[in-house]
Amino acid sequence: RSMVTRAVSGLVGLVTGGASGLGKATVERLVRNGCRVVMFDLPKSDGEQVAKSLDPDNCVFCPGDVTSVEDVSAALDVAKSKFGKLDVTVNCAGIGIAVRTYNMHKKKVHPLDQFERVIDVNVCGTFNVIRLAAQMMSKNELGDRQEKGVIINTASVAAYEGQVGQAAYSASKGAIVGMTLPIARDLAMCSIRVMTIAPGLFETPLLGSLPEKVKNELGKQAPFPQRLGDPDEYAQLVQSIIENQMLNGEVIRLDAAIRMQP
Ligand SMILES: NC(=O)c1ccc[n+]([C@@H]2O[C@H](COP(=O)([O-])OP(=O)(O)OC[C@H]3O[C@@H](n4cnc5c(N)ncnc54)[C@H](O)[C@@H]3O)[C@@H](O)[C@H]2O)c1
């Protein structure tokens, strides 16, 4: 094994939002490549089924909410008791809404609790997972690369080009972009790297349920390639970030050069 490229094989990962979409593709790729993974997602998610479809020795589903200290701690305890350690944390859990700040036609103001909910799940939830995972990863031995762990978060191109109705979603994703560097700086003393991926449009259940024609239209908004991203292309970048140690404290757009219109 070279000092430069770290094979993911043998690593233990925690993937939030792992039962669907980008998180699920990440779980599948990591398991396929020899990792053992704790899949964390809401109790109402497909987590149990997805875990069953994979090797049960290498993938365990932990139901819970990323905003809960108890739920996330319980998932980390499972990583410890079942797999003995934690090397990689991927934050894919997230929610979105489409509500105008003030809709003049409908005379409807954006409910504050809906704004707060998106910030709570996407920002506080991501941070809750990061802080507790970092504590656990800091107990790892320094390996041959003198590294204890890697944390990867999921923002969105909406952090930069939020569309109509995306005030809450864009604010939450902008916060994830904004905290990437300071957390990387905080965790440098623990030899843990922190990166964020800002995806464009990917074909997850969210978009997958749309008619083929609409998906094609959405895909064509990207200059090249003019299609929706495959969730495994997101997972592939997760793997590259784990493997390439010079990546730290940065946000990578994964978007086929799309710039969202208003
Ligand atoms: N699909 C895209 O085109 C796209 C683009 C940009 C950013 N993203 C971001 O990528 C991430 C994954 O998106 P996706 O398309 O795979 O969505 P998805 O809805 O398919 O998956 C998200 C998963 O997160 C889980 N989740 C939601 N709230 C949770 C909570 N409080 N605790 C634990 N789990 C929770 C859901 O149950 C779901 O399984 C999200 O953060 C999303 O904002 C997606």
The ligand as a Gaussian input file, in Angstrom:
#p B3LYP/6-31G(d) Opt

LIG

0 1
 N      -30.168000      14.665000      -5.629000
 C      -29.631000      15.825000      -5.984000
 O      -29.705000      16.224000      -7.142000
 C      -28.922000      16.666000      -4.949000
 C      -28.320000      17.847000      -5.383000
 C      -27.638000      18.632000      -4.468000
 C      -27.557000      18.251000      -3.147000
 N      -28.146000      17.105000      -2.732000
 C      -28.035000      16.764000      -1.309000
 O      -27.550000      15.438000      -1.184000
 C      -28.058000      14.858000       0.000000
 C      -28.730000      13.544000      -0.350000
 O      -29.772000      13.813000      -1.252000
 P      -30.558000      12.691000      -2.051000
 O      -30.930000      13.259000      -3.359000
 O      -29.820000      11.433000      -1.979000
 O      -31.905000      12.668000      -1.189000
 P      -32.767000      11.448000      -0.645000
 O      -34.013000      12.066000      -0.135000
 O      -32.846000      10.362000      -1.649000
 O      -31.892000      10.907000       0.600000
 C      -31.775000      11.630000       1.779000
 C      -31.860000      10.663000       2.929000
 O      -31.689000      11.405000       4.152000
 C      -32.551000      10.882000       5.100000
 N      -32.840000      11.864000       6.131000
 C      -33.591000      13.000000       6.026000
 N      -33.661000      13.631000       7.201000
 C      -32.942000      12.893000       8.082000
 C      -32.652000      13.016000       9.456000
 N      -33.121000      14.054000      10.177000
 N      -31.893000      12.081000      10.056000
 C      -31.415000      11.022000       9.334000
 N      -31.660000      10.850000       8.037000
 C      -32.422000      11.773000       7.406000
 C      -33.797000      10.508000       4.317000
 O      -34.583000       9.548000       5.027000
 C      -33.214000       9.955000       3.033000
 O      -33.044000       8.553000       3.081000
 C      -28.999000      15.887000       0.622000
 O      -28.299000      16.605000       1.616000
 C      -29.320000      16.796000      -0.537000
 O      -29.650000      18.093000      -0.106000
 C      -28.833000      16.302000      -3.610000

